[in-house]
Amino acid sequence: MLDAFTRVISQADARGTYLTNNQFDALNNMVAESNKRMDVVNRITSNSSTIVANAARALFAQQPQLIAPGGNAYTSRRMAACLRDMEIILRYVTYAMFAGDASVLEDRCLNGLRETYVALGVPGASVAEGVNKMKDAAIAIANDRTG
């Protein structure tokens, strides 16, 4: 966002003109959209523990083999690692949302986790299902104007 402001001001300065009404409106709209994103990020962050816990609970109810002996989330250590990774993914979702740029999530989080999960034999479909459950909860929170 700062780059957009800097670019508009630099262009006006190079022309030796004041900002136009259209430029003001565009920058004002950018600020308004940023404020909406910050509000959503704040609500998701405030509910992050609940989002992760409920998504994990639903995932393990749907796929009990994950927490059964021999499952990828069996033992408290593996369960803790799973919850930690879900928390990391949700945190990066909020970073991407705040920045208004999904590449933050893809480049810095998902690509690295994908490589790690493949190496460890973690079932990708289960990871995707857990992420989808967090996504559904985050969207519900984002759309809830009372919270």
N, CA, C and O atoms as a GROMACS GRO file, in nm:
protein
  588
    1MET      N    1   0.082  -0.118   0.000
    1MET     CA    2   0.000   0.000   0.000
    1MET      C    3   0.087   0.125   0.000
    1MET      O    4   0.058   0.220  -0.072
    2LEU      N    5   0.192   0.125   0.078
    2LEU     CA    6   0.280   0.242   0.082
    2LEU      C    7   0.339   0.267  -0.056
    2LEU      O    8   0.356   0.382  -0.095
    3ASP      N    9   0.370   0.161  -0.128
    3ASP     CA   10   0.424   0.178  -0.263
    3ASP      C   11   0.326   0.252  -0.353
    3ASP      O   12   0.366   0.336  -0.433
    4ALA      N   13   0.198   0.221  -0.340
    4ALA     CA   14   0.096   0.288  -0.423
    4ALA      C   15   0.091   0.436  -0.388
    4ALA      O   16   0.082   0.520  -0.478
    5PHE      N   17   0.095   0.468  -0.261
    5PHE     CA   18   0.096   0.608  -0.220
    5PHE      C   19   0.220   0.679  -0.273
    5PHE      O   20   0.211   0.788  -0.330
    6THR      N   21   0.333   0.616  -0.254
    6THR     CA   22   0.459   0.674  -0.300
    6THR      C   23   0.458   0.695  -0.450
    6THR      O   24   0.502   0.799  -0.499
    7ARG      N   25   0.408   0.597  -0.523
    7ARG     CA   26   0.404   0.607  -0.668
    7ARG      C   27   0.314   0.723  -0.714
    7ARG      O   28   0.354   0.801  -0.800
    8VAL      N   29   0.195   0.735  -0.656
    8VAL     CA   30   0.102   0.842  -0.695
    8VAL      C   31   0.161   0.979  -0.662
    8VAL      O   32   0.154   1.071  -0.743
    9ILE      N   33   0.219   0.991  -0.544
    9ILE     CA   34   0.276   1.120  -0.503
    9ILE      C   35   0.398   1.154  -0.589
    9ILE      O   36   0.415   1.268  -0.630
   10SER      N   37   0.481   1.055  -0.617
   10SER     CA   38   0.599   1.079  -0.701
   10SER      C   39   0.559   1.123  -0.841
   10SER      O   40   0.621   1.212  -0.900
   11GLN      N   41   0.455   1.061  -0.895
   11GLN     CA   42   0.408   1.100  -1.028
   11GLN      C   43   0.355   1.243  -1.029
   11GLN      O   44   0.386   1.321  -1.119
   12ALA      N   45   0.276   1.278  -0.927
   12ALA     CA   46   0.224   1.414  -0.919
   12ALA      C   47   0.338   1.514  -0.901
   12ALA      O   48   0.339   1.621  -0.961
   13ASP      N   49   0.434   1.478  -0.818
   13ASP     CA   50   0.548   1.566  -0.794
   13ASP      C   51   0.629   1.586  -0.922
   13ASP      O   52   0.673   1.698  -0.952
   14ALA      N   53   0.650   1.478  -0.997
   14ALA     CA   54   0.726   1.488  -1.122
   14ALA      C   55   0.655   1.579  -1.223
   14ALA      O   56   0.719   1.647  -1.302
   15ARG      N   57   0.522   1.578  -1.218
   15ARG     CA   58   0.445   1.666  -1.308
   15ARG      C   59   0.430   1.807  -1.250
   15ARG      O   60   0.390   1.899  -1.320
   16GLY      N   61   0.462   1.821  -1.121
   16GLY     CA   62   0.446   1.950  -1.055
   16GLY      C   63   0.300   1.986  -1.034
   16GLY      O   64   0.261   2.103  -1.043
   17THR      N   65   0.218   1.883  -1.005
   17THR     CA   66   0.075   1.906  -0.986
   17THR      C   67   0.030   1.853  -0.850
   17THR      O   68   0.099   1.774  -0.786
   18TYR      N   69  -0.087   1.900  -0.809
   18TYR     CA   70  -0.151   1.844  -0.691
   18TYR      C   71  -0.216   1.712  -0.729
   18TYR      O   72  -0.235   1.682  -0.846
   19LEU      N   73  -0.248   1.634  -0.628
   19LEU     CA   74  -0.320   1.510  -0.655
   19LEU      C   75  -0.459   1.544  -0.709
   19LEU      O   76  -0.522   1.640  -0.664
   20THR      N   77  -0.506   1.465  -0.804
   20THR     CA   78  -0.639   1.486  -0.861
   20THR      C   79  -0.744   1.421  -0.772
   20THR      O   80  -0.712   1.340  -0.685
   21ASN      N   81  -0.869   1.458  -0.794
   21ASN     CA   82  -0.979   1.395  -0.720
   21ASN      C   83  -0.982   1.245  -0.744
   21ASN      O   84  -1.008   1.168  -0.652
   22ASN      N   85  -0.957   1.203  -0.866
   22ASN     CA   86  -0.954   1.059  -0.896
   22ASN      C   87  -0.844   0.988  -0.818
   22ASN      O   88  -0.863   0.877  -0.769
   23GLN      N   89  -0.728   1.052  -0.808
   23GLN     CA   90  -0.618   0.993  -0.731
   23GLN      C   91  -0.654   0.985  -0.583
   23GLN      O   92  -0.628   0.884  -0.518
   24PHE      N   93  -0.713   1.092  -0.530
   24PHE     CA   94  -0.758   1.090  -0.391
   24PHE      C   95  -0.859   0.978  -0.369
   24PHE      O   96  -0.849   0.903  -0.272
   25ASP      N   97  -0.956   0.967  -0.459
   25ASP     CA   98  -1.058   0.863  -0.446
   25ASP      C   99  -0.996   0.724  -0.449
   25ASP      O  100  -1.033   0.638  -0.370
   26ALA      N  101  -0.903   0.702  -0.541
   26ALA     CA  102  -0.838   0.572  -0.552
   26ALA      C  103  -0.761   0.538  -0.424
   26ALA      O  104  -0.768   0.426  -0.374
   27LEU      N  105  -0.687   0.636  -0.373
   27LEU     CA  106  -0.612   0.613  -0.249
   27LEU      C  107  -0.706   0.594  -0.131
   27LEU      O  108  -0.680   0.511  -0.044
   28ASN      N  109  -0.813   0.669  -0.127
   28ASN     CA  110  -0.912   0.655  -0.020
   28ASN      C  111  -0.976   0.516  -0.022
   28ASN      O  112  -0.995   0.455   0.082
   29ASN      N  113  -1.008   0.468  -0.141
   29ASN     CA  114  -1.064   0.333  -0.155
   29ASN      C  115  -0.965   0.227  -0.109
   29ASN      O  116  -1.003   0.128  -0.047
   30MET      N  117  -0.838   0.249  -0.140
   30MET     CA  118  -0.734   0.155  -0.098
   30MET      C  119  -0.726   0.150   0.055
   30MET      O  120  -0.713   0.042   0.113
   31VAL      N  121  -0.734   0.265   0.118
   31VAL     CA  122  -0.730   0.270   0.265
   31VAL      C  123  -0.853   0.201   0.323
   31VAL      O  124  -0.842   0.127   0.421
   32ALA      N  125  -0.969   0.226   0.264
   32ALA     CA  126  -1.093   0.164   0.314
   32ALA      C  127  -1.084   0.012   0.304
   32ALA      O  128  -1.122  -0.059   0.397
   33GLU      N  129  -1.035  -0.038   0.191
   33GLU     CA  130  -1.019  -0.183   0.174
   33GLU      C  131  -0.918  -0.239   0.274
   33GLU      O  132  -0.937  -0.348   0.329
   34SER      N  133  -0.811  -0.166   0.297
   34SER     CA  134  -0.710  -0.209   0.394
   34SER      C  135  -0.769  -0.215   0.534
   34SER      O  136  -0.740  -0.307   0.610
   35ASN      N  137  -0.852  -0.119   0.568
   35ASN     CA  138  -0.917  -0.118   0.699
   35ASN      C  139  -1.009  -0.239   0.715
   35ASN      O  140  -1.016  -0.298   0.823
   36LYS      N  141  -1.080  -0.275   0.609
   36LYS     CA  142  -1.165  -0.394   0.614
   36LYS      C  143  -1.081  -0.519   0.637
   36LYS      O  144  -1.115  -0.604   0.719
   37ARG      N  145  -0.969  -0.529   0.564
   37ARG     CA  146  -0.881  -0.645   0.582
   37ARG      C  147  -0.826  -0.650   0.724
   37ARG      O  148  -0.819  -0.758   0.783
   38MET      N  149  -0.787  -0.535   0.778
   38MET     CA  150  -0.733  -0.533   0.915
   38MET      C  151  -0.839  -0.578   1.015
   38MET      O  152  -0.807  -0.649   1.110
   39ASP      N  153  -0.963  -0.538   0.994
   39ASP     CA  154  -1.071  -0.580   1.083
   39ASP      C  155  -1.089  -0.731   1.078
   39ASP      O  156  -1.102  -0.796   1.182
   40VAL      N  157  -1.089  -0.787   0.959
   40VAL     CA  158  -1.105  -0.932   0.944
   40VAL      C  159  -0.986  -1.005   1.006
   40VAL      O  160  -1.004  -1.105   1.076
   41VAL      N  161  -0.866  -0.957   0.981
   41VAL     CA  162  -0.746  -1.020   1.038
   41VAL      C  163  -0.753  -1.015   1.191
   41VAL      O  164  -0.719  -1.114   1.257
   42ASN      N  165  -0.796  -0.905   1.246
   42ASN     CA  166  -0.809  -0.893   1.390
   42ASN      C  167  -0.909  -0.994   1.446
   42ASN      O  168  -0.883  -1.058   1.548
   43ARG      N  169  -1.023  -1.010   1.379
   43ARG     CA  170  -1.124  -1.106   1.427
   43ARG      C  171  -1.074  -1.249   1.415
   43ARG      O  172  -1.097  -1.330   1.504
   44ILE      N  173  -1.006  -1.281   1.305
   44ILE     CA  174  -0.953  -1.417   1.290
   44ILE      C  175  -0.844  -1.443   1.393
   44ILE      O  176  -0.841  -1.550   1.455
   45THR      N  177  -0.756  -1.347   1.413
   45THR     CA  178  -0.649  -1.362   1.511
   45THR      C  179  -0.706  -1.382   1.651
   45THR      O  180  -0.657  -1.465   1.728
   46SER      N  181  -0.809  -1.307   1.684
   46SER     CA  182  -0.871  -1.318   1.816
   46SER      C  183  -0.935  -1.454   1.838
   46SER      O  184  -0.951  -1.499   1.952
   47ASN      N  185  -0.972  -1.520   1.731
   47ASN     CA  186  -1.038  -1.650   1.739
   47ASN      C  187  -0.950  -1.765   1.689
   47ASN      O  188  -1.000  -1.875   1.665
   48SER      N  189  -0.821  -1.741   1.674
   48SER     CA  190  -0.733  -1.840   1.611
   48SER      C  191  -0.728  -1.973   1.687
   48SER      O  192  -0.732  -2.079   1.625
   49SER      N  193  -0.721  -1.969   1.818
   49SER     CA  194  -0.714  -2.094   1.895
   49SER      C  195  -0.840  -2.177   1.875
   49SER      O  196  -0.834  -2.299   1.859
   50THR      N  197  -0.954  -2.110   1.875
   50THR     CA  198  -1.081  -2.180   1.854
   50THR      C  199  -1.090  -2.235   1.713
   50THR      O  200  -1.136  -2.347   1.693
   51ILE      N  201  -1.047  -2.156   1.615
   51ILE     CA  202  -1.050  -2.201   1.476
   51ILE      C  203  -0.967  -2.328   1.460
   51ILE      O  204  -1.014  -2.426   1.401
   52VAL      N  205  -0.846  -2.327   1.511
   52VAL     CA  206  -0.756  -2.442   1.497
   52VAL      C  207  -0.811  -2.562   1.574
   52VAL      O  208  -0.815  -2.673   1.521
   53ALA      N  209  -0.853  -2.542   1.698
   53ALA     CA  210  -0.903  -2.653   1.779
   53ALA      C  211  -1.028  -2.716   1.717
   53ALA      O  212  -1.038  -2.839   1.710
   54ASN      N  213  -1.121  -2.634   1.672
   54ASN     CA  214  -1.243  -2.689   1.612
   54ASN      C  215  -1.215  -2.758   1.479
   54ASN      O  216  -1.275  -2.862   1.449
   55ALA      N  217  -1.124  -2.702   1.400
   55ALA     CA  218  -1.089  -2.766   1.272
   55ALA      C  219  -1.022  -2.901   1.297
   55ALA      O  220  -1.053  -2.999   1.230
   56ALA      N  221  -0.932  -2.906   1.394
   56ALA     CA  222  -0.865  -3.033   1.426
   56ALA      C  223  -0.965  -3.135   1.480
   56ALA      O  224  -0.964  -3.251   1.440
   57ARG      N  225  -1.052  -3.091   1.568
   57ARG     CA  226  -1.153  -3.180   1.625
   57ARG      C  227  -1.241  -3.238   1.513
   57ARG      O  228  -1.268  -3.359   1.511
   58ALA      N  229  -1.285  -3.154   1.422
   58ALA     CA  230  -1.370  -3.200   1.311
   58ALA      C  231  -1.292  -3.292   1.217
   58ALA      O  232  -1.346  -3.392   1.170
   59LEU      N  233  -1.167  -3.258   1.190
   59LEU     CA  234  -1.084  -3.342   1.102
   59LEU      C  235  -1.067  -3.481   1.163
   59LEU      O  236  -1.082  -3.581   1.093
   60PHE      N  237  -1.035  -3.488   1.292
   60PHE     CA  238  -1.010  -3.617   1.355
   60PHE      C  239  -1.139  -3.697   1.373
   60PHE      O  240  -1.135  -3.820   1.376
   61ALA      N  241  -1.252  -3.629   1.386
   61ALA     CA  242  -1.380  -3.700   1.390
   61ALA      C  243  -1.412  -3.758   1.253
   61ALA      O  244  -1.467  -3.868   1.243
   62GLN      N  245  -1.378  -3.686   1.149
   62GLN     CA  246  -1.404  -3.729   1.012
   62GLN      C  247  -1.304  -3.836   0.968
   62GLN      O  248  -1.339  -3.927   0.892
   63GLN      N  249  -1.180  -3.825   1.016
   63GLN     CA  250  -1.074  -3.919   0.976
   63GLN      C  251  -1.007  -3.975   1.102
   63GLN      O  252  -0.892  -3.942   1.132
   64PRO      N  253  -1.078  -4.061   1.176
   64PRO     CA  254  -1.024  -4.111   1.303
   64PRO      C  255  -0.896  -4.192   1.289
   64PRO      O  256  -0.823  -4.211   1.386
   65GLN      N  257  -0.869  -4.241   1.169
   65GLN     CA  258  -0.745  -4.317   1.148
   65GLN      C  259  -0.621  -4.232   1.174
   65GLN      O  260  -0.514  -4.286   1.203
   66LEU      N  261  -0.635  -4.101   1.165
   66LEU     CA  262  -0.520  -4.012   1.189
   66LEU      C  263  -0.473  -4.018   1.334
   66LEU      O  264  -0.354  -4.004   1.362
   67ILE      N  265  -0.568  -4.039   1.427
   67ILE     CA  266  -0.531  -4.040   1.569
   67ILE      C  267  -0.529  -4.180   1.628
   67ILE      O  268  -0.503  -4.199   1.747
   68ALA      N  269  -0.557  -4.279   1.544
   68ALA     CA  270  -0.548  -4.419   1.588
   68ALA      C  271  -0.401  -4.460   1.592
   68ALA      O  272  -0.318  -4.397   1.526
   69PRO      N  273  -0.367  -4.565   1.669
   69PRO     CA  274  -0.228  -4.611   1.670
   69PRO      C  275  -0.177  -4.632   1.528
   69PRO      O  276  -0.240  -4.699   1.446
   70GLY      N  277  -0.060  -4.573   1.501
   70GLY     CA  278   0.000  -4.579   1.369
   70GLY      C  279  -0.041  -4.464   1.278
   70GLY      O  280   0.013  -4.449   1.168
   71GLY      N  281  -0.137  -4.384   1.321
   71GLY     CA  282  -0.182  -4.271   1.240
   71GLY      C  283  -0.084  -4.155   1.246
   71GLY      O  284   0.001  -4.148   1.334
   72ASN      N  285  -0.097  -4.066   1.150
   72ASN     CA  286  -0.002  -3.955   1.140
   72ASN      C  287  -0.011  -3.856   1.257
   72ASN      O  288   0.085  -3.784   1.282
   73ALA      N  289  -0.122  -3.853   1.328
   73ALA     CA  290  -0.135  -3.763   1.444
   73ALA      C  291  -0.141  -3.842   1.574
   73ALA      O  292  -0.180  -3.789   1.678
   74TYR      N  293  -0.102  -3.970   1.568
   74TYR     CA  294  -0.102  -4.052   1.689
   74TYR      C  295   0.023  -4.022   1.770
   74TYR      O  296   0.132  -4.006   1.714
   75THR      N  297   0.009  -4.015   1.894
   75THR     CA  298   0.100  -3.974   2.002
   75THR      C  299   0.085  -3.824   2.021
   75THR      O  300   0.056  -3.749   1.928
   76SER      N  301   0.104  -3.783   2.142
   76SER     CA  302   0.085  -3.641   2.175
   76SER      C  303   0.186  -3.552   2.102
   76SER      O  304   0.156  -3.437   2.071
   77ARG      N  305   0.304  -3.605   2.075
   77ARG     CA  306   0.405  -3.526   2.003
   77ARG      C  307   0.359  -3.497   1.861
   77ARG      O  308   0.370  -3.384   1.814
   78ARG      N  309   0.309  -3.598   1.793
   78ARG     CA  310   0.261  -3.578   1.656
   78ARG      C  311   0.136  -3.490   1.652
   78ARG      O  312   0.119  -3.407   1.563
   79MET      N  313   0.049  -3.509   1.750
   79MET     CA  314  -0.071  -3.425   1.758
   79MET      C  315  -0.031  -3.280   1.777
   79MET      O  316  -0.086  -3.190   1.713
   80ALA      N  317   0.064  -3.255   1.866
   80ALA     CA  318   0.112  -3.118   1.890
   80ALA      C  319   0.172  -3.059   1.763
   80ALA      O  320   0.152  -2.941   1.733
   81ALA      N  321   0.247  -3.140   1.688
   81ALA     CA  322   0.305  -3.092   1.562
   81ALA      C  323   0.196  -3.058   1.461
   81ALA      O  324   0.207  -2.959   1.388
   82CYS      N  325   0.093  -3.139   1.457
   82CYS     CA  326  -0.019  -3.114   1.366
   82CYS      C  327  -0.089  -2.982   1.402
   82CYS      O  328  -0.115  -2.899   1.314
   83LEU      N  329  -0.118  -2.963   1.529
   83LEU     CA  330  -0.183  -2.839   1.574
   83LEU      C  331  -0.094  -2.718   1.550
   83LEU      O  332  -0.141  -2.612   1.511
   84ARG      N  333   0.036  -2.736   1.572
   84ARG     CA  334   0.130  -2.626   1.547
   84ARG      C  335   0.129  -2.587   1.400
   84ARG      O  336   0.126  -2.469   1.367
   85ASP      N  337   0.131  -2.687   1.312
   85ASP     CA  338   0.130  -2.658   1.169
   85ASP      C  339  -0.001  -2.592   1.126
   85ASP      O  340   0.000  -2.502   1.042
   86MET      N  341  -0.112  -2.635   1.182
   86MET     CA  342  -0.240  -2.571   1.150
   86MET      C  343  -0.237  -2.425   1.195
   86MET      O  344  -0.286  -2.337   1.124
   87GLU      N  345  -0.180  -2.400   1.310
   87GLU     CA  346  -0.168  -2.263   1.361
   87GLU      C  347  -0.079  -2.179   1.269
   87GLU      O  348  -0.109  -2.063   1.241
   88ILE      N  349   0.031  -2.237   1.224
   88ILE     CA  350   0.122  -2.166   1.132
   88ILE      C  351   0.050  -2.131   1.003
   88ILE      O  352   0.060  -2.018   0.953
   89ILE      N  353  -0.023  -2.226   0.948
   89ILE     CA  354  -0.096  -2.201   0.824
   89ILE      C  355  -0.196  -2.088   0.844
   89ILE      O  356  -0.205  -1.998   0.761
   90LEU      N  357  -0.272  -2.093   0.952
   90LEU     CA  358  -0.370  -1.988   0.978
   90LEU      C  359  -0.302  -1.853   0.997
   90LEU      O  360  -0.352  -1.750   0.951
   91ARG      N  361  -0.188  -1.853   1.063
   91ARG     CA  362  -0.114  -1.728   1.083
   91ARG      C  363  -0.073  -1.669   0.947
   91ARG      O  364  -0.088  -1.549   0.924
   92TYR      N  365  -0.023  -1.754   0.859
   92TYR     CA  366   0.016  -1.705   0.726
   92TYR      C  367  -0.105  -1.661   0.644
   92TYR      O  368  -0.094  -1.571   0.560
   93VAL      N  369  -0.219  -1.725   0.666
   93VAL     CA  370  -0.342  -1.678   0.600
   93VAL      C  371  -0.369  -1.534   0.642
   93VAL      O  372  -0.405  -1.451   0.559
   94THR      N  373  -0.352  -1.504   0.771
   94THR     CA  374  -0.377  -1.366   0.816
   94THR      C  375  -0.273  -1.270   0.759
   94THR      O  376  -0.306  -1.156   0.727
   95TYR      N  377  -0.149  -1.315   0.744
   95TYR     CA  378  -0.047  -1.228   0.683
   95TYR      C  379  -0.086  -1.195   0.539
   95TYR      O  380  -0.080  -1.080   0.496
   96ALA      N  381  -0.126  -1.299   0.464
   96ALA     CA  382  -0.165  -1.280   0.325
   96ALA      C  383  -0.286  -1.189   0.314
   96ALA      O  384  -0.294  -1.102   0.227
   97MET      N  385  -0.381  -1.209   0.404
   97MET     CA  386  -0.501  -1.126   0.404
   97MET      C  387  -0.466  -0.981   0.435
   97MET      O  388  -0.515  -0.889   0.370
   98PHE      N  389  -0.381  -0.962   0.533
   98PHE     CA  390  -0.340  -0.827   0.572
   98PHE      C  391  -0.270  -0.757   0.456
   98PHE      O  392  -0.293  -0.639   0.429
   99ALA      N  393  -0.183  -0.831   0.388
   99ALA     CA  394  -0.106  -0.775   0.277
   99ALA      C  395  -0.190  -0.762   0.150
   99ALA      O  396  -0.154  -0.690   0.058
  100GLY      N  397  -0.303  -0.834   0.146
  100GLY     CA  398  -0.382  -0.835   0.024
  100GLY      C  399  -0.311  -0.908  -0.088
  100GLY      O  400  -0.329  -0.877  -0.205
  101ASP      N  401  -0.230  -1.008  -0.050
  101ASP     CA  402  -0.147  -1.078  -0.147
  101ASP      C  403  -0.131  -1.224  -0.104
  101ASP      O  404  -0.060  -1.254  -0.008
  102ALA      N  405  -0.197  -1.314  -0.174
  102ALA     CA  406  -0.194  -1.456  -0.139
  102ALA      C  407  -0.057  -1.520  -0.160
  102ALA      O  408  -0.031  -1.627  -0.106
  103SER      N  409   0.030  -1.456  -0.236
  103SER     CA  410   0.161  -1.516  -0.261
  103SER      C  411   0.242  -1.529  -0.131
  103SER      O  412   0.330  -1.614  -0.122
  104VAL      N  413   0.212  -1.446  -0.033
  104VAL     CA  414   0.279  -1.457   0.098
  104VAL      C  415   0.254  -1.595   0.155
  104VAL      O  416   0.346  -1.660   0.205
  105LEU      N  417   0.131  -1.640   0.148
  105LEU     CA  418   0.093  -1.771   0.200
  105LEU      C  419   0.157  -1.882   0.117
  105LEU      O  420   0.216  -1.976   0.171
  106GLU      N  421   0.144  -1.872  -0.013
  106GLU     CA  422   0.195  -1.976  -0.103
  106GLU      C  423   0.348  -1.987  -0.094
  106GLU      O  424   0.401  -2.097  -0.076
  107ASP      N  425   0.416  -1.875  -0.108
  107ASP     CA  426   0.563  -1.876  -0.115
  107ASP      C  427   0.629  -1.909   0.017
  107ASP      O  428   0.726  -1.985   0.021
  108ARG      N  429   0.579  -1.854   0.125
  108ARG     CA  430   0.649  -1.865   0.252
  108ARG      C  431   0.599  -1.976   0.342
  108ARG      O  432   0.666  -2.011   0.439
  109CYS      N  433   0.484  -2.031   0.312
  109CYS     CA  434   0.428  -2.131   0.402
  109CYS      C  435   0.398  -2.262   0.331
  109CYS      O  436   0.459  -2.366   0.360
  110LEU      N  437   0.304  -2.258   0.238
  110LEU     CA  438   0.252  -2.382   0.181
  110LEU      C  439   0.356  -2.460   0.102
  110LEU      O  440   0.359  -2.583   0.110
  111ASN      N  441   0.439  -2.393   0.026
  111ASN     CA  442   0.541  -2.465  -0.052
  111ASN      C  443   0.637  -2.540   0.040
  111ASN      O  444   0.670  -2.656   0.013
  112GLY      N  445   0.682  -2.477   0.147
  112GLY     CA  446   0.772  -2.542   0.241
  112GLY      C  447   0.706  -2.657   0.314
  112GLY      O  448   0.766  -2.763   0.332
  113LEU      N  449   0.582  -2.637   0.358
  113LEU     CA  450   0.511  -2.744   0.426
  113LEU      C  451   0.484  -2.861   0.332
  113LEU      O  452   0.493  -2.977   0.373
  114ARG      N  453   0.452  -2.831   0.209
  114ARG     CA  454   0.426  -2.938   0.110
  114ARG      C  455   0.548  -3.028   0.098
  114ARG      O  456   0.536  -3.151   0.100
  115GLU      N  457   0.665  -2.968   0.086
  115GLU     CA  458   0.789  -3.047   0.074
  115GLU      C  459   0.812  -3.130   0.200
  115GLU      O  460   0.848  -3.248   0.191
  116THR      N  461   0.792  -3.069   0.315
  116THR     CA  462   0.812  -3.140   0.442
  116THR      C  463   0.714  -3.256   0.455
  116THR      O  464   0.753  -3.366   0.493
  117TYR      N  465   0.586  -3.231   0.424
  117TYR     CA  466   0.485  -3.335   0.437
  117TYR      C  467   0.509  -3.452   0.342
  117TYR      O  468   0.488  -3.567   0.378
  118VAL      N  469   0.553  -3.422   0.221
  118VAL     CA  470   0.585  -3.529   0.126
  118VAL      C  471   0.698  -3.614   0.182
  118VAL      O  472   0.693  -3.737   0.178
  119ALA      N  473   0.802  -3.548   0.234
  119ALA     CA  474   0.917  -3.620   0.291
  119ALA      C  475   0.877  -3.705   0.411
  119ALA      O  476   0.932  -3.813   0.431
  120LEU      N  477   0.782  -3.657   0.490
  120LEU     CA  478   0.739  -3.730   0.610
  120LEU      C  479   0.626  -3.829   0.584
  120LEU      O  480   0.590  -3.906   0.672
  121GLY      N  481   0.571  -3.826   0.464
  121GLY     CA  482   0.460  -3.917   0.433
  121GLY      C  483   0.327  -3.875   0.492
  121GLY      O  484   0.240  -3.959   0.514
  122VAL      N  485   0.311  -3.747   0.519
  122VAL     CA  486   0.184  -3.696   0.572
  122VAL      C  487   0.083  -3.692   0.458
  122VAL      O  488   0.113  -3.640   0.351
  123PRO      N  489  -0.038  -3.745   0.481
  123PRO     CA  490  -0.136  -3.748   0.373
  123PRO      C  491  -0.185  -3.608   0.335
  123PRO      O  492  -0.244  -3.537   0.416
  124GLY      N  493  -0.158  -3.569   0.211
  124GLY     CA  494  -0.194  -3.436   0.163
  124GLY      C  495  -0.343  -3.409   0.169
  124GLY      O  496  -0.385  -3.297   0.196
  125ALA      N  497  -0.424  -3.513   0.144
  125ALA     CA  498  -0.569  -3.494   0.147
  125ALA      C  499  -0.616  -3.456   0.288
  125ALA      O  500  -0.708  -3.376   0.303
  126SER      N  501  -0.553  -3.512   0.389
  126SER     CA  502  -0.590  -3.479   0.527
  126SER      C  503  -0.550  -3.336   0.561
  126SER      O  504  -0.624  -3.264   0.627
  127VAL      N  505  -0.432  -3.296   0.516
  127VAL     CA  506  -0.386  -3.158   0.538
  127VAL      C  507  -0.484  -3.062   0.470
  127VAL      O  508  -0.526  -2.963   0.530
  128ALA      N  509  -0.519  -3.093   0.346
  128ALA     CA  510  -0.611  -3.007   0.271
  128ALA      C  511  -0.746  -2.998   0.342
  128ALA      O  512  -0.807  -2.891   0.347
  129GLU      N  513  -0.792  -3.109   0.395
  129GLU     CA  514  -0.921  -3.109   0.465
  129GLU      C  515  -0.914  -3.024   0.592
  129GLU      O  516  -1.007  -2.949   0.622
  130GLY      N  517  -0.804  -3.034   0.665
  130GLY     CA  518  -0.787  -2.950   0.784
  130GLY      C  519  -0.783  -2.802   0.749
  130GLY      O  520  -0.842  -2.720   0.818
  131VAL      N  521  -0.712  -2.769   0.642
  131VAL     CA  522  -0.705  -2.630   0.596
  131VAL      C  523  -0.843  -2.582   0.553
  131VAL      O  524  -0.881  -2.468   0.583
  132ASN      N  525  -0.918  -2.666   0.484
  132ASN     CA  526  -1.053  -2.628   0.442
  132ASN      C  527  -1.145  -2.603   0.561
  132ASN      O  528  -1.229  -2.513   0.557
  133LYS      N  529  -1.129  -2.680   0.665
  133LYS     CA  530  -1.210  -2.660   0.785
  133LYS      C  531  -1.174  -2.526   0.852
  133LYS      O  532  -1.263  -2.455   0.899
  134MET      N  533  -1.046  -2.493   0.854
  134MET     CA  534  -1.006  -2.363   0.908
  134MET      C  535  -1.058  -2.251   0.819
  134MET      O  536  -1.103  -2.147   0.867
  135LYS      N  537  -1.051  -2.273   0.688
  135LYS     CA  538  -1.099  -2.173   0.592
  135LYS      C  539  -1.247  -2.144   0.615
  135LYS      O  540  -1.288  -2.029   0.619
  136ASP      N  541  -1.327  -2.250   0.629
  136ASP     CA  542  -1.471  -2.231   0.651
  136ASP      C  543  -1.497  -2.151   0.778
  136ASP      O  544  -1.582  -2.062   0.780
  137ALA      N  545  -1.423  -2.182   0.884
  137ALA     CA  546  -1.441  -2.109   1.010
  137ALA      C  547  -1.397  -1.964   0.996
  137ALA      O  548  -1.464  -1.874   1.046
  138ALA      N  549  -1.285  -1.942   0.929
  138ALA     CA  550  -1.235  -1.805   0.910
  138ALA      C  551  -1.331  -1.722   0.826
  138ALA      O  552  -1.354  -1.604   0.854
  139ILE      N  553  -1.388  -1.783   0.722
  139ILE     CA  554  -1.485  -1.712   0.638
  139ILE      C  555  -1.610  -1.677   0.718
  139ILE      O  556  -1.664  -1.567   0.705
  140ALA      N  557  -1.655  -1.770   0.802
  140ALA     CA  558  -1.772  -1.742   0.885
  140ALA      C  559  -1.744  -1.624   0.979
  140ALA      O  560  -1.830  -1.539   0.998
  141ILE      N  561  -1.626  -1.620   1.036
  141ILE     CA  562  -1.589  -1.510   1.125
  141ILE      C  563  -1.577  -1.380   1.045
  141ILE      O  564  -1.623  -1.275   1.090
  142ALA      N  565  -1.518  -1.388   0.927
  142ALA     CA  566  -1.502  -1.268   0.844
  142ALA      C  567  -1.638  -1.211   0.802
  142ALA      O  568  -1.654  -1.090   0.794
  143ASN      N  569  -1.733  -1.299   0.777
  143ASN     CA  570  -1.866  -1.254   0.732
  143ASN      C  571  -1.958  -1.215   0.847
  143ASN      O  572  -2.064  -1.156   0.823
  144ASP      N  573  -1.920  -1.246   0.970
  144ASP     CA  574  -2.001  -1.213   1.086
  144ASP      C  575  -1.974  -1.069   1.127
  144ASP      O  576  -1.871  -1.040   1.189
  145ARG      N  577  -2.061  -0.980   1.093
  145ARG     CA  578  -2.042  -0.836   1.121
  145ARG      C  579  -2.065  -0.801   1.268
  145ARG      O  580  -2.036  -0.689   1.309
  146THR      N  581  -2.116  -0.897   1.347
  146THR     CA  582  -2.139  -0.868   1.489
  146THR      C  583  -2.017  -0.895   1.574
  146THR      O  584  -2.008  -0.848   1.687
  147GLY      N  585  -1.921  -0.972   1.520
  147GLY     CA  586  -1.806  -1.012   1.599
  147GLY      C  587  -1.690  -0.939   1.560
  147GLY      O  588  -1.582  -0.960   1.617
   0.00000   0.00000   0.00000
